[in-house]
Amino acid sequence: MSELTISKKALELAEQELLNQRVEEIKGYMTKTLQNIESKKKEKERIEEELRILKLDLEDLRGGKFDKIEERIQKSPTARNLSLKIYGTSPFPFSVIPQFPFIDASTGDWNSLTSGTFNINGKIFYL
C-alpha cells in the first residue's frame, strides 16, 4: 500500500469514528429526553388523579356526604394522603361552626351554606 492509500484510509476511519462519537452523543440526548417525557407523563397522571379526588371531595362536601370521603380515604392511598379528614357525623362535622349574621347555620340548607364565592390566594371561585 502506498502512503496516499493509507492516508485516505486513515482519514475515512477518523471521520467514521468522529461520526460514531457524535451519533452516541445525540443518542444520549434522545434517551435523556425520552426518559424526561416518561417521567412527566407519570407526574401528569398522578396530578390528574389528585385533581379527580379533590373534585370528588368538593362535591361530597357540598352534598354533605362525609361517609363517601371517608370511604375514599380508606380505599385509596392517594386520597389518604390528600383528602381532608372529617371528624364527626352530624351535618356540621366541625367543632366550631362559623356564625354569620344572616344565616342560622343550625337550620340552614347544607348546599346553600357551602356555596358562594371563595377568594383563594387572589383567585375567585364560584360554587
N, CA, C and O of each residue as an XYZ file, in Angstrom:
508
protein
N       0.830     -1.185      0.000
C       0.000      0.000      0.000
C       0.867      1.237      0.000
O       1.921      1.312      0.632
N       0.373      2.183     -0.730
C       1.116      3.431     -0.803
C       0.707      4.342      0.354
O      -0.331      4.157      0.989
N       1.546      5.306      0.593
C       1.288      6.275      1.658
C      -0.018      7.028      1.415
O      -0.735      7.338      2.366
N      -0.331      7.322      0.171
C      -1.564      8.022     -0.179
C      -2.788      7.170      0.174
O      -3.761      7.694      0.717
N      -2.757      5.900     -0.118
C      -3.861      4.997      0.184
C      -4.045      4.867      1.696
O      -5.170      4.867      2.195
N      -2.943      4.758      2.408
C      -3.002      4.658      3.877
C      -3.580      5.939      4.467
O      -4.396      5.882      5.387
N      -3.174      7.074      3.959
C      -3.690      8.361      4.450
C      -5.190      8.473      4.199
O      -5.930      8.929      5.071
N      -5.643      8.065      3.023
C      -7.082      8.121      2.718
C      -7.867      7.203      3.650
O      -8.923      7.569      4.165
N      -7.322      5.991      3.857
C      -7.995      5.024      4.733
C      -8.039      5.548      6.168
O      -9.057      5.407      6.844
N      -6.949      6.149      6.638
C      -6.893      6.714      7.992
C      -7.904      7.851      8.143
O      -8.569      7.969      9.172
N      -8.011      8.679      7.112
C      -8.976      9.777      7.132
C     -10.402      9.238      7.211
O     -11.221      9.741      7.980
N     -10.695      8.202      6.403
C     -12.027      7.593      6.433
C     -12.357      7.037      7.811
O     -13.455      7.241      8.329
N     -11.385      6.325      8.404
C     -11.600      5.753      9.739
C     -11.773      6.843     10.795
O     -12.606      6.704     11.690
N     -11.013      7.905     10.707
C     -11.130      9.013     11.653
C     -12.495      9.688     11.526
O     -13.140      9.996     12.529
N     -12.928      9.913     10.291
C     -14.250     10.515     10.068
C     -15.355      9.595     10.595
O     -16.314     10.064     11.207
N     -15.219      8.287     10.359
C     -16.207      7.331     10.837
C     -16.244      7.312     12.359
O     -17.323      7.263     12.951
N     -15.075      7.348     13.002
C     -15.007      7.369     14.459
C     -15.644      8.640     15.018
O     -16.373      8.592     16.008
N     -15.367      9.768     14.383
C     -15.960     11.043     14.801
C     -17.480     11.008     14.645
O     -18.211     11.490     15.511
N     -17.947     10.435     13.535
C     -19.382     10.301     13.296
C     -20.024      9.406     14.358
O     -21.096      9.718     14.877
N     -19.363      8.296     14.674
C     -19.887      7.383     15.697
C     -19.975      8.063     17.065
O     -20.942      7.870     17.801
N     -18.950      8.864     17.399
C     -18.970      9.595     18.664
C     -20.144     10.577     18.701
O     -20.842     10.690     19.708
N     -20.347     11.275     17.596
C     -21.448     12.257     17.518
C     -22.808     11.549     17.604
O     -23.726     12.046     18.257
N     -22.934     10.391     16.945
C     -24.175      9.618     16.992
C     -24.456      9.180     18.435
O     -25.592      9.283     18.899
N     -23.447      8.700     19.136
C     -23.614      8.273     20.527
C     -24.008      9.451     21.422
O     -24.837      9.306     22.320
N     -23.410     10.612     21.171
C     -23.739     11.809     21.946
C     -25.209     12.189     21.743
O     -25.926     12.451     22.709
N     -25.646     12.219     20.496
C     -27.035     12.584     20.193
C     -27.988     11.506     20.704
O     -29.085     11.812     21.172
N     -27.567     10.248     20.612
C     -28.373      9.155     21.149
C     -28.584      9.340     22.658
O     -29.674      9.089     23.172
N     -27.544      9.775     23.356
C     -27.647     10.061     24.797
C     -28.658     11.176     25.073
O     -29.448     11.080     26.012
N     -28.633     12.229     24.258
C     -29.592     13.322     24.412
C     -31.021     12.813     24.201
O     -31.939     13.161     24.943
N     -31.179     11.987     23.177
C     -32.512     11.464     22.869
C     -33.021     10.560     23.993
O     -34.190     10.631     24.370
N     -32.148      9.719     24.520
C     -32.522      8.833     25.617
C     -32.946      9.640     26.837
O     -33.967      9.342     27.456
N     -32.174     10.651     27.182
C     -32.496     11.506     28.336
C     -33.830     12.223     28.109
O     -34.639     12.328     29.031
N     -34.062     12.712     26.897
C     -35.320     13.398     26.584
C     -36.497     12.445     26.697
O     -37.536     12.811     27.245
N     -36.351     11.228     26.189
C     -37.426     10.234     26.293
C     -37.700      9.860     27.748
O     -38.853      9.665     28.131
N     -36.655      9.760     28.553
C     -36.843      9.485     29.984
C     -37.592     10.629     30.657
O     -38.461     10.389     31.495
N     -37.266     11.878     30.298
C     -37.968     13.037     30.856
C     -39.433     13.039     30.447
O     -40.301     13.377     31.251
N     -39.715     12.664     29.203
C     -41.102     12.601     28.734
C     -41.879     11.582     29.552
O     -42.991     11.865     29.999
N     -41.308     10.406     29.753
C     -41.987      9.367     30.535
C     -42.198      9.815     31.979
O     -43.249      9.559     32.567
N     -41.209     10.474     32.538
C     -41.323     10.981     33.904
C     -42.460     12.002     34.017
O     -43.245     11.962     34.964
N     -42.541     12.903     33.058
C     -43.584     13.927     33.066
C     -44.965     13.318     32.845
O     -45.948     13.795     33.413
N     -45.053     12.266     32.025
C     -46.333     11.583     31.818
C     -46.825     10.965     33.126
O     -48.007     11.061     33.458
N     -45.909     10.328     33.867
C     -46.282      9.738     35.156
C     -46.709     10.824     36.143
O     -47.676     10.652     36.885
N     -45.987     11.932     36.145
C     -46.321     13.050     37.024
C     -47.688     13.618     36.660
O     -48.482     13.943     37.543
N     -47.964     13.738     35.366
C     -49.252     14.244     34.903
C     -50.386     13.312     35.332
O     -51.432     13.780     35.782
N     -50.188     12.000     35.197
C     -51.202     11.033     35.632
C     -51.473     11.165     37.125
O     -52.623     11.113     37.562
N     -50.399     11.339     37.910
C     -50.551     11.485     39.363
C     -51.338     12.753     39.693
O     -52.236     12.732     40.534
N     -50.998     13.845     39.032
C     -51.680     15.113     39.289
C     -53.140     15.047     38.855
O     -54.012     15.571     39.548
N     -53.420     14.406     37.711
C     -54.810     14.263     37.266
C     -55.620     13.436     38.254
O     -56.784     13.746     38.508
N     -55.021     12.389     38.813
C     -55.707     11.568     39.817
C     -55.976     12.391     41.075
O     -57.059     12.298     41.653
N     -55.008     13.189     41.500
C     -55.202     14.050     42.668
C     -56.314     15.067     42.421
O     -57.141     15.304     43.302
N     -56.341     15.667     41.235
C     -57.407     16.616     40.900
C     -58.770     15.938     40.909
O     -59.745     16.510     41.396
N     -58.845     14.724     40.375
C     -60.104     13.979     40.353
C     -60.596     13.738     41.779
O     -61.780     13.912     42.067
N     -59.690     13.337     42.667
C     -60.065     13.079     44.060
C     -60.513     14.368     44.740
O     -61.509     14.371     45.462
N     -59.795     15.448     44.518
C     -60.164     16.724     45.145
C     -61.528     17.214     44.656
O     -62.314     17.744     45.442
N     -61.812     17.040     43.365
C     -63.115     17.433     42.834
C     -64.230     16.578     43.437
O     -65.300     17.090     43.766
N     -63.976     15.274     43.580
C     -64.956     14.400     44.220
C     -65.177     14.820     45.672
O     -66.311     14.853     46.148
N     -64.083     15.142     46.376
C     -64.197     15.603     47.763
C     -65.044     16.866     47.856
O     -65.896     16.983     48.737
N     -64.812     17.804     46.952
C     -65.566     19.049     46.966
C     -67.059     18.794     46.753
O     -67.902     19.362     47.448
N     -67.374     17.933     45.783
C     -68.784     17.602     45.531
C     -69.406     16.898     46.733
O     -70.548     17.176     47.098
N     -68.654     15.986     47.346
C     -69.177     15.276     48.512
C     -69.331     16.220     49.703
O     -70.272     16.079     50.484
N     -68.422     17.174     49.850
C     -68.565     18.171     50.922
C     -69.807     19.029     50.699
O     -70.559     19.308     51.633
N     -70.008     19.439     49.463
C     -71.190     20.248     49.153
C     -72.467     19.464     49.398
O     -73.473     20.034     49.820
N     -72.438     18.170     49.141
C     -73.616     17.328     49.325
C     -73.746     16.777     50.728
O     -74.724     16.094     51.034
N     -72.777     17.060     51.591
C     -72.825     16.559     52.958
C     -72.558     15.063     53.045
O     -72.968     14.418     54.011
N     -71.880     14.505     52.057
C     -71.630     13.058     52.004
C     -70.243     12.751     52.570
O     -69.334     12.350     51.844
N     -70.105     12.947     53.871
C     -68.806     12.768     54.514
C     -68.393     11.306     54.551
O     -67.203     10.992     54.573
N     -69.383     10.406     54.557
C     -69.073      8.984     54.564
C     -68.373      8.562     53.266
O     -67.521      7.673     53.285
N     -68.725      9.192     52.147
C     -68.080      8.866     50.873
C     -66.609      9.300     50.883
O     -65.746      8.625     50.323
N     -66.344     10.432     51.529
C     -64.956     10.898     51.638
C     -64.162      9.918     52.492
O     -63.042      9.544     52.142
N     -64.744      9.506     53.607
C     -64.075      8.555     54.497
C     -63.836      7.225     53.789
O     -62.776      6.618     53.947
N     -64.808      6.774     53.017
C     -64.671      5.530     52.260
C     -63.535      5.646     51.238
O     -62.743      4.717     51.076
N     -63.461      6.785     50.557
C     -62.412      7.015     49.566
C     -61.036      7.022     50.247
O     -60.063      6.498     49.703
N     -60.968      7.617     51.434
C     -59.707      7.660     52.182
C     -59.254      6.253     52.549
O     -58.063      5.944     52.489
N     -60.194      5.408     52.926
C     -59.840      4.044     53.316
C     -59.393      3.204     52.119
O     -58.536      2.332     52.263
N     -59.966      3.458     50.943
C     -59.676      2.631     49.773
C     -58.468      3.108     48.965
O     -57.773      2.287     48.365
N     -58.211      4.387     48.937
C     -57.192      4.932     48.042
C     -56.021      5.537     48.817
O     -56.219      6.434     49.637
N     -54.812      5.056     48.565
C     -53.643      5.664     49.213
C     -53.456      7.131     48.808
O     -52.991      7.944     49.607
N     -53.818      7.461     47.572
C     -53.711      8.855     47.126
C     -54.658      9.728     47.929
O     -54.273     10.797     48.403
N     -55.905      9.272     48.086
C     -56.878     10.036     48.873
C     -56.460     10.111     50.333
O     -56.689     11.122     50.996
N     -55.857      9.063     50.826
C     -55.411      9.025     52.223
C     -54.410     10.148     52.496
O     -54.424     10.753     53.568
N     -53.552     10.420     51.529
C     -52.543     11.469     51.705
C     -53.038     12.849     51.308
O     -52.384     13.849     51.605
N     -54.198     12.921     50.631
C     -54.630     14.173     50.024
C     -55.900     14.740     50.664
O     -55.971     15.936     50.946
N     -56.892     13.894     50.891
C     -58.197     14.360     51.361
C     -58.123     14.843     52.798
O     -57.298     14.389     53.591
N     -59.011     15.776     53.108
C     -59.120     16.276     54.470
C     -59.849     15.254     55.321
O     -60.800     14.618     54.869
N     -59.401     15.104     56.540
C     -60.045     14.176     57.456
C     -61.242     14.901     58.087
O     -61.093     15.992     58.637
N     -62.428     14.287     58.002
C     -63.648     14.858     58.566
C     -63.923     14.157     59.886
O     -63.976     12.929     59.937
N     -64.098     14.924     60.948
C     -64.372     14.358     62.260
C     -65.816     14.648     62.623
O     -66.263     15.790     62.521
N     -66.537     13.646     63.039
C     -67.928     13.810     63.429
C     -68.847     13.336     62.329
O     -68.446     13.220     61.171
N     -70.106     13.059     62.707
C     -71.053     12.534     61.721
C     -72.276     13.422     61.556
O     -73.153     13.104     60.753
N     -72.359     14.515     62.283
C     -73.516     15.400     62.143
C     -73.433     16.123     60.805
O     -72.386     16.098     60.159
N     -74.540     16.780     60.366
C     -74.466     17.536     59.109
C     -73.386     18.612     59.148
O     -72.886     19.030     58.104
N     -73.028     19.060     60.346
C     -71.967     20.047     60.515
C     -70.876     19.392     61.344
O     -70.891     19.505     62.570
N     -69.922     18.706     60.704
C     -68.998     17.848     61.429
C     -67.888     18.583     62.174
O     -67.033     17.940     62.782
N     -67.880     19.879     62.142
C     -66.783     20.609     62.741
C     -67.157     21.049     64.151
O     -68.329     21.278     64.452
N     -66.166     21.162     64.995
C     -66.449     21.544     66.373
C     -66.880     23.002     66.465
O     -67.605     23.369     67.389
N     -66.457     23.824     65.546
C     -66.861     25.233     65.536
C     -67.512     25.520     64.190
O     -66.891     25.335     63.144
N     -68.753     25.970     64.218
C     -69.462     26.331     63.001
C     -69.420     27.840     62.886
O     -69.827     28.536     63.816
N     -68.935     28.367     61.765
C     -68.902     29.823     61.625
C     -70.317     30.397     61.711
O     -71.239     29.896     61.067
N     -70.475     31.425     62.491
C     -71.776     32.065     62.643
C     -71.805     33.332     61.805
O     -71.008     34.247     62.012
N     -72.718     33.374     60.873
C     -72.875     34.541     60.030
C     -74.115     35.293     60.515
O     -75.085     34.664     60.937
N     -74.100     36.599     60.463
C     -75.255     37.350     60.950
C     -76.515     37.080     60.142
O     -77.616     37.250     60.666
N     -76.394     36.669     58.896
C     -77.551     36.496     58.040
C     -77.940     35.028     57.855
O     -78.920     34.750     57.162
N     -77.205     34.073     58.451
C     -77.512     32.655     58.282
C     -77.573     31.981     59.640
O     -76.681     32.158     60.470
N     -78.604     31.225     59.859
C     -78.678     30.384     61.040
C     -78.143     29.017     60.619
O     -78.855     28.246     59.976
N     -76.905     28.716     60.972
C     -76.244     27.502     60.494
C     -76.935     26.235     60.980
O     -76.832     25.194     60.330
N     -77.623     26.298     62.083
C     -78.252     25.081     62.595
C     -79.501     24.700     61.803
O     -79.887     23.531     61.800
N     -80.135     25.649     61.140
C     -81.349     25.330     60.375
C     -81.153     25.501     58.874
O     -82.076     25.233     58.104
N     -79.981     25.938     58.441
C     -79.740     26.212     57.027
C     -79.596     24.945     56.197
O     -79.316     23.866     56.720
N     -79.788     25.095     54.921
C     -79.596     24.012     53.972
C     -78.103     23.877     53.695
O     -77.430     24.863     53.398
N     -77.587     22.649     53.793
C     -76.148     22.418     53.645
C     -75.622     22.935     52.310
O     -74.561     23.559     52.276
N     -76.336     22.694     51.209
C     -75.866     23.146     49.897
C     -75.779     24.662     49.823
O     -74.827     25.194     49.253
N     -76.747     25.366     50.383
C     -76.688     26.830     50.340
C     -75.594     27.361     51.258
O     -74.998     28.403     50.985
N     -75.331     26.640     52.349
C     -74.280     27.077     53.268
C     -72.880     26.865     52.692
O     -71.944     27.572     53.064
N     -72.735     25.907     51.795
C     -71.403     25.609     51.245
C     -71.197     26.173     49.848
O     -70.148     25.936     49.248
N     -72.147     26.899     49.318
C     -71.974     27.504     48.001
C     -71.660     28.985     48.175
O     -71.820     29.550     49.257
N     -71.216     29.591     47.099
C     -70.921     31.019     47.163
C     -69.630     31.342     46.462
O     -69.181     30.604     45.586
N     -69.034     32.449     46.851
C     -67.807     32.944     46.246
C     -66.670     32.768     47.238
O     -66.777     33.159     48.401
N     -65.571     32.172     46.762
C     -64.408     31.955     47.601
C     -63.205     32.621     46.947
O     -62.949     32.426     45.759
N     -62.468     33.405     47.727
C     -61.262     34.058     47.255
C     -60.080     33.289     47.831
O     -59.817     33.352     49.032
N     -59.368     32.563     46.973
C     -58.227     31.763     47.393
C     -56.977     32.324     46.720
O     -56.807     32.213     45.506
N     -56.105     32.929     47.530
C     -54.848     33.497     47.016
C     -55.075     34.424     45.827
O     -54.307     34.399     44.865
N     -56.104     35.223     45.886
C     -56.373     36.200     44.826
C     -57.145     35.662     43.648
O     -57.472     36.419     42.734
N     -57.449     34.372     43.639
C     -58.218     33.770     42.557
C     -59.632     33.518     43.071
O     -59.809     32.960     44.154
N     -60.638     33.927     42.300
C     -62.031     33.832     42.712
C     -62.637     32.532     42.201
O     -62.517     32.196     41.023
N     -63.290     31.804     43.108
C     -64.008     30.570     42.750
C     -65.470     30.755     43.080
O     -65.813     31.266     44.146
N     -66.338     30.341     42.167
C     -67.773     30.398     42.375
C     -68.294     28.979     42.479
O     -68.090     28.172     41.572
N     -68.961     28.668     43.572
C     -69.531     27.333     43.757
C     -71.028     27.426     43.906
O     -71.696     26.405     44.072
